[in-house]
């Protein structure tokens, strides 16, 4: 297989990842009114620790646990940002 085969495969995977990221973002946005109603803050360190544990326990590699955690730290940061809404 040549390089174009692998690049095409990566492009397909990127589109799937993008769809999943947007699905996750929609779930996060659905939480906003529930959090406001119950007084739960946007930043929840215990929940974030739970997410990190979950991804660590389910990581089959080849990405290291540290690499996956860095990716998820950024992902969670972006999810917090959309919960806060557009910047004024």
Secondary structure, DSSP 4 states (H G I P E B T S, - for coil): --HHHHHHHHHHHHHHHHHHHHHHHHHHHHHHHHHHHHT--S--HHHHHHHHHHHHHT--SSS-HHHHHHHHHHHHHHHHHHHH-S--
